[in-house]
Amino acid sequence: MVNRVPIRETACIWLDGRVLPDREDITGLPSALVPFTVEWGKKTPWDDPVPSVLRINLLDRSGEWSAKADSLRGHRISVGTTPTSNFRLFDGFVTDCRAVALDRGGTRLEVTASDRLYIVATDTRQGPNSGEWQKKGYQWAGSDFFTWLDQRMAQDGIVSAYYNVGSIHGRDFLASEQVSVLDVMKNRRTVQVNGVNTTRIDRVQYVTTWNSDGAARLYSPFSDFGAKVYYMGSRVKAQDTPGSDESLVDVMDDQRFELARAATIGAGAQVTSNDQYFSHVELRWYSQTLTNPGATQDEIDQAATYWTYTQDRSRLVEVDVASRDGASTLTIGMDEITAEGSDPATFDVSKVVAAVRESNRRARLPAVTFHSKRCDNQYRFVPGTVKLMVILGSKYEARYPATHGAWLPINGTVTFDPNDRLGAWSNEMNLWPSFDSSGTNTATVRAMKALGSGAQYFDANWPVGALRYVNAVRKP
């Protein structure tokens, strides 16, 4: 886990790789106006992924760009902090541009742009696939999911895709269906862990260019926290990698932990109950049949017949036995199929139950805002970059026990405004309950006291609220 680093209090805009000036100069390029915003995220982990959207105004005094405002669509636009850094908070393409004449001369260009997830979602070209599958009229290369995924991501400008769903049991798509890579990814919900097929619905997808090389990468992490937290006398540390004690990180340096005082909430903000309660989850998947049952392999190879798929299989999973008014069933579509050696009815669904149950049982915090002069964690200001969060010292934990636990930033708005006294960068975000897959053990006070002397407590650098998250005691 990288140590905490603050974000710079400056912004830089690129248009087709050229840095826009603070004010219009001899280059004729428009200048960027502030504030500007980037909206990111979705409502729940099981909703369809959506691209981040930049909204920014450009001042064009010469009128050169205003005359071709429509042709700005498709141009690349990027946002960073300095001209010399490859790190980008946003990198995407203009999807809309509106020209507004100003009374004092010049034109304001109201630009809307989407990041590369928009490209992934709208790219419905056929292939890549092998000749045999192309003859059959399929869009992709059969069951070789990873081959075509990597190729298509590269074609869409994404150099790598981490944590992609690991199912090889999905259905094949005909070219006539014109599905995108994202259409497939969002419904491939099964991963194989230690030989066990495990279905999960708590995945979020985002594209980020916040890297030293500025290249676009796709991430799709799960929502569970999973790291054990140890009391170690004067220090409280967490597993750097969930499930492994090989490396431990001090919670005061760890990007996953935030002090409550680093965030602000709106006046009159309140804790609320979740607006949906699910007693069951229904998982739906496909069966496959040949259009010409009994066809020979030669007939199949020559496209005389092909597989067709019908989403006619389902499994009802119980989440909570407690009754509640308004309880309903969450229906999840899957691209998985019933095939030889693969039956979704037998897959492990414990993580599905854990994610939905946590949503049922946790109250919702009001929207929290991180400001760059209060929060020294640069990742809190990168749109869409989902970094799981534990808030230490929150006043809500004492008043509302149902708010206890880790959180997943699920959606929000990043704003750059150099006139904000709390910091030029801010990120107002909504948080989603993250379930803890590391276990529910709590270290006893006796075990903590037995570990060390009062001197160790005197040297402690953590707030009292950190003890609420301790799983176990460990010698320094």
C-alpha positions as CSV (number, residue, x, y, z in Angstrom):
1,M,0.0,0.0,0.0
2,V,1.6,3.3,-1.1
3,N,2.1,5.9,1.6
4,R,-0.2,8.9,1.7
5,V,0.8,11.8,-0.6
6,P,-1.2,15.1,-0.9
7,I,-2.5,16.3,-4.2
8,R,-1.1,19.5,-5.7
9,E,-3.2,22.7,-5.4
10,T,-3.0,23.4,-9.2
11,A,-4.7,22.1,-12.3
12,C,-3.7,21.7,-15.9
13,I,-5.9,21.0,-19.0
14,W,-4.8,19.3,-22.2
15,L,-6.7,19.4,-25.5
16,D,-5.4,16.9,-28.0
17,G,-2.1,16.8,-26.1
18,R,-1.6,20.5,-26.0
19,V,-1.6,22.4,-22.7
20,L,-4.3,25.1,-22.6
21,P,-3.1,28.5,-21.3
22,D,-4.3,30.2,-18.2
23,R,-5.4,33.0,-20.5
24,E,-5.7,33.2,-24.2
25,D,-2.3,33.7,-25.9
26,I,-0.7,33.9,-29.3
27,T,-1.2,30.2,-29.9
28,G,-5.0,30.8,-30.3
29,L,-5.9,28.0,-28.0
30,P,-8.9,28.7,-25.7
31,S,-8.3,29.1,-22.0
32,A,-9.9,26.9,-19.3
33,L,-12.4,28.6,-16.9
34,V,-12.8,27.5,-13.2
35,P,-14.4,25.9,-11.4
36,F,-14.9,22.7,-13.4
37,T,-16.2,19.3,-12.3
38,V,-16.0,15.6,-12.9
39,E,-18.9,13.4,-12.0
40,W,-18.2,9.7,-11.4
41,G,-19.6,6.5,-10.1
42,K,-22.9,4.7,-9.9
43,K,-25.6,4.1,-7.3
44,T,-24.9,0.5,-6.2
45,P,-22.2,-2.0,-6.9
46,W,-24.6,-4.2,-9.0
47,D,-25.7,-1.3,-11.3
48,D,-24.2,-1.0,-14.7
49,P,-20.9,0.8,-14.8
50,V,-21.0,4.4,-16.2
51,P,-18.2,6.6,-17.5
52,S,-16.9,9.6,-15.6
53,V,-18.1,12.9,-17.1
54,L,-16.1,16.1,-17.2
55,R,-17.9,19.4,-17.5
56,I,-15.7,22.4,-18.2
57,N,-16.0,25.8,-19.8
58,L,-13.4,27.2,-22.2
59,L,-13.0,30.9,-23.1
60,D,-12.5,31.5,-26.9
61,R,-11.9,35.2,-27.4
62,S,-10.7,34.9,-31.0
63,G,-13.7,32.9,-32.2
64,E,-11.5,30.4,-33.9
65,W,-12.7,27.4,-31.9
66,S,-16.3,28.6,-31.6
67,A,-16.8,28.4,-35.4
68,K,-16.0,24.6,-35.2
69,A,-17.6,23.9,-31.8
70,D,-19.4,20.9,-33.3
71,S,-16.2,19.4,-34.6
72,L,-14.7,19.4,-31.1
73,R,-16.7,16.3,-30.5
74,G,-14.3,13.4,-30.4
75,H,-11.3,15.5,-29.5
76,R,-9.2,14.2,-26.6
77,I,-9.3,16.3,-23.3
78,S,-7.3,15.6,-20.2
79,V,-7.0,17.0,-16.7
80,G,-4.0,16.8,-14.4
81,T,-2.2,18.9,-11.8
82,T,1.0,20.1,-13.5
83,P,2.2,20.2,-17.2
84,T,5.2,18.1,-16.3
85,S,3.4,15.2,-14.6
86,N,2.0,12.2,-16.5
87,F,-0.6,11.7,-13.8
88,R,-4.1,12.5,-15.1
89,L,-7.2,12.8,-13.0
90,F,-9.3,12.5,-16.2
91,D,-8.6,11.5,-19.7
92,G,-11.4,11.1,-22.3
93,F,-13.1,12.5,-25.3
94,V,-15.5,15.4,-26.0
95,T,-19.0,14.2,-26.4
96,D,-20.8,17.5,-26.6
97,C,-19.9,21.2,-27.0
98,R,-22.2,24.2,-26.9
99,A,-21.0,27.7,-27.9
100,V,-22.5,30.7,-26.0
101,A,-21.7,34.3,-27.2
102,L,-20.6,36.6,-24.4
103,D,-21.7,40.3,-24.0
104,R,-18.2,41.5,-23.6
105,G,-16.9,39.7,-26.7
106,G,-15.7,36.2,-27.2
107,T,-17.4,32.9,-26.8
108,R,-17.8,30.4,-23.9
109,L,-17.5,26.8,-25.0
110,E,-19.5,24.5,-22.6
111,V,-17.7,21.2,-23.0
112,T,-18.9,17.8,-21.8
113,A,-16.5,14.8,-22.1
114,S,-16.6,11.2,-21.1
115,D,-13.6,9.0,-20.1
116,R,-12.5,5.9,-21.9
117,L,-15.1,3.7,-20.2
118,Y,-17.5,5.4,-22.7
119,I,-15.4,3.9,-25.6
120,V,-15.4,0.5,-24.0
121,A,-19.2,0.7,-23.6
122,T,-19.9,1.8,-27.2
123,D,-17.3,-0.2,-29.1
124,T,-19.5,-3.0,-30.7
125,R,-17.3,-3.9,-33.6
126,Q,-17.1,-7.6,-34.6
127,G,-14.1,-9.6,-33.5
128,P,-11.3,-10.2,-32.9
129,N,-12.1,-13.8,-33.6
130,S,-10.7,-16.8,-35.5
131,G,-11.8,-17.7,-39.0
132,E,-13.8,-20.7,-37.8
133,W,-15.9,-18.6,-35.5
134,Q,-16.2,-15.8,-38.0
135,K,-17.8,-18.3,-40.4
136,K,-20.3,-19.0,-37.8
137,G,-21.2,-15.3,-37.5
138,Y,-20.1,-14.9,-33.9
139,Q,-18.9,-11.5,-32.6
140,W,-16.1,-12.8,-30.4
141,A,-13.6,-15.6,-30.5
142,G,-15.8,-18.3,-28.9
143,S,-15.0,-19.1,-25.3
144,D,-11.5,-17.5,-25.5
145,F,-12.7,-14.6,-23.4
146,F,-9.4,-13.3,-22.3
147,T,-7.8,-13.2,-25.8
148,W,-10.4,-11.0,-27.3
149,L,-10.8,-8.9,-24.1
150,D,-7.1,-8.0,-24.1
151,Q,-7.0,-7.2,-27.8
152,R,-10.1,-5.0,-27.7
153,M,-8.9,-3.1,-24.6
154,A,-5.7,-2.4,-26.4
155,Q,-7.6,-1.1,-29.5
156,D,-9.6,1.2,-27.2
157,G,-6.5,2.7,-25.7
158,I,-6.4,0.8,-22.5
159,V,-3.0,-0.8,-21.8
160,S,-4.1,-3.3,-19.2
161,A,-7.2,-4.6,-17.3
162,Y,-6.7,-5.7,-13.7
163,Y,-9.0,-8.0,-11.7
164,N,-11.2,-8.9,-14.7
165,V,-13.9,-11.3,-14.0
166,G,-12.6,-14.9,-14.4
167,S,-15.5,-16.9,-15.8
168,I,-14.8,-19.0,-18.8
169,H,-18.4,-20.3,-18.8
170,G,-20.1,-17.4,-20.5
171,R,-22.2,-17.5,-23.6
172,D,-21.0,-16.6,-27.1
173,F,-22.5,-13.6,-28.9
174,L,-23.6,-13.4,-32.5
175,A,-22.3,-10.5,-34.5
176,S,-25.9,-9.4,-35.1
177,E,-26.2,-8.7,-31.3
178,Q,-23.6,-5.9,-31.4
179,V,-22.6,-6.2,-27.8
180,S,-19.7,-4.2,-26.4
181,V,-16.8,-5.3,-24.2
182,L,-18.6,-3.7,-21.2
183,D,-21.8,-5.5,-22.0
184,V,-20.0,-8.7,-21.5
185,M,-17.8,-7.7,-18.5
186,K,-20.6,-6.3,-16.4
187,N,-22.6,-9.6,-16.4
188,R,-19.6,-12.1,-16.1
189,R,-20.0,-12.5,-12.4
190,T,-18.1,-15.7,-11.6
191,V,-14.5,-16.0,-10.5
192,Q,-12.6,-19.2,-9.9
193,V,-10.7,-19.2,-6.6
194,N,-8.7,-22.3,-5.6
195,G,-10.8,-24.3,-8.1
196,V,-14.1,-23.2,-6.7
197,N,-16.5,-21.2,-8.9
198,T,-17.6,-18.2,-6.8
199,T,-20.4,-15.8,-7.9
200,R,-20.1,-12.2,-6.9
201,I,-22.2,-9.1,-7.6
202,D,-20.2,-6.5,-5.7
203,R,-17.8,-5.4,-8.4
204,V,-17.2,-1.8,-9.6
205,Q,-15.4,-0.9,-12.8
206,Y,-13.5,2.3,-13.5
207,V,-10.7,3.5,-15.9
208,T,-7.9,5.6,-14.5
209,T,-4.9,7.4,-15.9
210,W,-3.6,8.3,-12.5
211,N,-0.3,6.5,-13.2
212,S,3.3,7.6,-13.6
213,D,3.1,6.8,-17.4
214,G,-0.3,8.4,-17.9
215,A,-1.6,5.3,-19.6
216,A,-5.3,4.2,-19.2
217,R,-5.9,1.1,-17.1
218,L,-9.2,-0.6,-16.3
219,Y,-9.8,-1.8,-12.7
220,S,-12.7,-3.7,-11.4
221,P,-12.3,-4.4,-7.7
222,F,-14.7,-6.0,-5.3
223,S,-16.3,-4.1,-2.4
224,D,-15.1,-6.2,0.6
225,F,-12.4,-4.8,2.9
226,G,-10.8,-8.1,3.8
227,A,-7.7,-6.8,5.7
228,K,-7.1,-7.7,9.3
229,V,-6.3,-4.9,11.7
230,Y,-3.8,-5.6,14.5
231,Y,-3.3,-3.8,17.8
232,M,0.5,-3.7,18.3
233,G,1.0,-1.6,21.5
234,S,1.9,1.9,20.3
235,R,0.8,1.1,16.8
236,V,-2.3,-0.2,15.0
237,K,-1.5,-1.8,11.7
238,A,-3.4,-3.4,8.9
239,Q,-2.5,-6.2,6.4
240,D,-1.2,-4.6,3.2
241,T,-2.6,-7.5,1.2
242,P,-5.8,-9.0,2.6
243,G,-5.2,-12.4,4.0
244,S,-1.5,-12.1,4.3
245,D,0.6,-11.0,7.3
246,E,3.8,-10.7,5.2
247,S,3.5,-6.9,5.2
248,L,1.7,-4.6,7.7
249,V,1.0,-0.9,7.2
250,D,0.5,1.7,10.0
251,V,-3.1,2.9,9.8
252,M,-2.0,6.5,10.1
253,D,0.0,6.0,6.8
254,D,-2.4,3.7,5.1
255,Q,-4.5,5.1,2.2
256,R,-7.4,3.0,3.3
257,F,-7.8,4.8,6.6
258,E,-9.1,8.4,6.9
259,L,-9.5,10.6,10.0
260,A,-13.0,12.0,10.4
261,R,-11.6,15.5,10.7
262,A,-10.2,15.2,7.1
263,A,-13.8,15.3,5.7
264,T,-16.7,17.7,6.0
265,I,-20.5,17.1,5.8
266,G,-23.2,19.5,4.9
267,A,-25.2,21.5,7.5
268,G,-28.1,19.5,8.7
269,A,-26.8,16.3,7.2
270,Q,-28.3,13.1,8.7
271,V,-27.7,9.4,8.8
272,T,-30.5,7.6,6.9
273,S,-31.6,4.0,6.6
274,N,-31.0,2.2,3.3
275,D,-33.8,2.7,0.9
276,Q,-34.0,-0.9,-0.2
277,Y,-34.1,-4.2,1.8
278,F,-33.6,-7.5,0.0
279,S,-34.7,-10.7,1.6
280,H,-33.5,-12.8,-1.4
281,V,-31.4,-12.6,-4.5
282,E,-32.4,-14.3,-7.8
283,L,-29.6,-15.2,-10.1
284,R,-30.5,-15.8,-13.7
285,W,-28.3,-17.5,-16.3
286,Y,-28.5,-19.2,-19.7
287,S,-29.1,-22.6,-21.1
288,Q,-27.7,-23.4,-24.6
289,T,-29.1,-25.4,-27.5
290,L,-28.3,-26.0,-31.1
291,T,-30.5,-24.5,-33.8
292,N,-30.3,-27.8,-35.5
293,P,-30.1,-30.5,-32.8
294,G,-28.0,-33.5,-33.9
295,A,-25.9,-31.5,-36.3
296,T,-22.5,-32.9,-37.2
297,Q,-19.3,-31.1,-36.4
298,D,-18.8,-30.3,-40.1
299,E,-22.3,-28.6,-40.2
300,I,-21.4,-26.6,-37.1
301,D,-18.1,-25.5,-38.5
302,Q,-19.8,-24.4,-41.7
303,A,-22.3,-22.3,-39.8
304,A,-25.1,-24.6,-40.9
305,T,-26.1,-24.5,-37.2
306,Y,-25.0,-22.6,-34.1
307,W,-25.6,-22.3,-30.4
308,T,-28.5,-20.3,-29.2
309,Y,-29.0,-19.1,-25.6
310,T,-32.0,-18.6,-23.4
311,Q,-32.0,-17.0,-20.0
312,D,-34.4,-19.5,-18.5
313,R,-32.4,-20.8,-15.5
314,S,-32.5,-19.2,-12.1
315,R,-31.5,-19.7,-8.4
316,L,-33.2,-18.0,-5.4
317,V,-30.7,-17.3,-2.6
318,E,-31.9,-16.3,0.9
319,V,-30.1,-13.3,2.3
320,D,-32.0,-12.5,5.5
321,V,-34.7,-14.3,7.4
322,A,-35.8,-11.2,9.3
323,S,-39.1,-9.8,8.0
324,R,-39.4,-6.2,7.1
325,D,-42.0,-4.1,5.3
326,G,-41.0,-3.4,1.7
327,A,-38.7,-6.4,1.5
328,S,-38.1,-7.5,-2.1
329,T,-36.0,-9.7,-4.3
330,L,-32.8,-8.4,-6.1
331,T,-32.7,-9.9,-9.6
332,I,-29.2,-10.2,-11.1
333,G,-28.6,-11.2,-14.8
334,M,-25.6,-13.4,-15.5
335,D,-23.9,-14.3,-18.8
336,E,-22.9,-17.7,-17.3
337,I,-24.3,-20.8,-18.9
338,T,-25.2,-24.3,-17.8
339,A,-22.5,-26.4,-19.4
340,E,-20.5,-29.6,-18.8
341,G,-18.6,-29.3,-15.6
342,S,-20.2,-25.9,-14.9
343,D,-23.5,-25.5,-13.3
344,P,-24.2,-22.0,-11.7
345,A,-26.7,-23.7,-9.4
346,T,-23.8,-25.2,-7.6
347,F,-21.5,-22.1,-7.5
348,D,-20.5,-20.6,-4.1
349,V,-22.8,-17.6,-3.5
350,S,-21.6,-16.7,0.0
351,K,-20.1,-13.4,-1.1
352,V,-23.4,-12.5,-2.8
353,V,-25.1,-13.0,0.5
354,A,-22.5,-11.1,2.5
355,A,-22.6,-8.0,0.2
356,V,-26.4,-7.8,0.2
357,R,-26.7,-8.5,3.9
358,E,-24.3,-5.8,4.7
359,S,-26.3,-3.3,2.6
360,N,-29.4,-4.4,4.4
361,R,-28.0,-3.9,7.9
362,R,-25.9,-0.8,7.6
363,A,-27.2,2.8,7.9
364,R,-26.1,5.3,5.3
365,L,-23.8,8.2,6.1
366,P,-24.6,11.6,4.6
367,A,-22.4,12.6,1.7
368,V,-18.9,13.4,2.8
369,T,-16.5,15.9,1.1
370,F,-12.7,15.7,1.2
371,H,-10.8,18.9,0.6
372,S,-7.2,19.0,-0.5
373,K,-6.0,21.2,2.4
374,R,-7.5,18.8,4.9
375,C,-6.9,15.4,3.4
376,D,-3.3,14.4,2.5
377,N,-4.4,11.4,0.3
378,Q,-4.3,12.2,-3.4
379,Y,-6.4,9.2,-4.3
380,R,-9.5,10.8,-2.6
381,F,-9.5,13.3,-5.5
382,V,-9.1,11.0,-8.5
383,P,-12.6,10.6,-10.1
384,G,-13.9,7.0,-10.0
385,T,-10.8,5.6,-8.4
386,V,-12.4,3.3,-5.8
387,K,-10.2,3.1,-2.7
388,L,-11.9,1.4,0.2
389,M,-12.1,3.5,3.3
390,V,-12.3,3.2,7.0
391,I,-13.2,6.5,8.8
392,L,-11.5,6.8,12.2
393,G,-13.0,8.9,14.9
394,S,-16.4,9.4,13.3
395,K,-19.0,10.9,15.7
396,Y,-21.7,8.8,14.0
397,E,-20.2,5.5,15.2
398,A,-21.0,6.4,18.8
399,R,-24.5,7.5,18.0
400,Y,-25.5,5.1,15.3
401,P,-23.8,1.6,15.7
402,A,-25.2,0.6,12.3
403,T,-22.7,3.0,10.6
404,H,-19.7,1.0,11.9
405,G,-17.6,-0.6,9.2
406,A,-15.6,0.1,6.1
407,W,-17.0,2.1,3.2
408,L,-16.8,2.0,-0.6
409,P,-16.8,5.4,-2.4
410,I,-19.6,4.6,-4.9
411,N,-20.2,8.0,-6.6
412,G,-19.4,11.7,-6.3
413,T,-18.3,14.9,-7.9
414,V,-14.7,16.2,-8.0
415,T,-14.4,19.9,-8.3
416,F,-11.4,22.2,-8.9
417,D,-12.0,25.7,-7.5
418,P,-8.9,27.7,-6.5
419,N,-11.1,30.1,-4.5
420,D,-12.2,27.4,-2.1
421,R,-10.5,28.2,1.3
422,L,-10.5,24.5,2.2
423,G,-8.5,23.5,-0.9
424,A,-8.5,23.9,-4.6
425,W,-9.6,20.2,-5.0
426,S,-12.6,18.7,-3.4
427,N,-14.5,15.4,-3.8
428,E,-18.1,15.1,-2.5
429,M,-18.9,11.5,-2.4
430,N,-21.5,9.0,-1.3
431,L,-20.4,5.9,0.5
432,W,-21.5,2.3,0.2
433,P,-21.3,-0.3,3.0
434,S,-18.3,-2.6,2.5
435,F,-18.4,-6.0,4.2
436,D,-15.4,-7.3,6.0
437,S,-14.4,-10.7,4.7
438,S,-11.4,-10.9,7.2
439,G,-13.7,-12.2,10.0
440,T,-15.6,-10.6,12.8
441,N,-13.2,-11.3,15.7
442,T,-12.6,-8.4,18.2
443,A,-9.6,-8.2,20.4
444,T,-10.3,-8.1,24.1
445,V,-9.2,-5.3,26.4
446,R,-7.4,-7.8,28.5
447,A,-5.3,-9.0,25.5
448,M,-4.5,-5.4,24.6
449,K,-3.4,-4.5,28.1
450,A,-1.3,-7.7,28.4
451,L,0.7,-6.7,25.3
452,G,2.6,-3.7,26.7
453,S,3.2,-1.1,29.2
454,G,1.7,2.4,29.7
455,A,4.7,3.9,27.9
456,Q,3.5,2.2,24.7
457,Y,0.1,3.8,25.1
458,F,1.8,7.1,25.6
459,D,3.6,6.8,22.3
460,A,0.4,5.8,20.4
461,N,-0.2,7.7,17.2
462,W,-3.7,6.5,16.5
463,P,-7.1,8.0,17.6
464,V,-9.3,5.9,20.0
465,G,-11.7,5.2,17.1
466,A,-9.0,2.9,15.5
467,L,-9.5,0.4,18.3
468,R,-13.1,-0.3,17.0
469,Y,-11.5,-1.9,13.9
470,V,-8.9,-4.1,15.6
471,N,-9.3,-7.8,14.8
472,A,-6.5,-9.3,16.8
473,V,-3.5,-8.5,19.0
474,R,0.1,-9.0,17.8
475,K,3.5,-8.4,19.2
476,P,5.4,-5.6,17.6
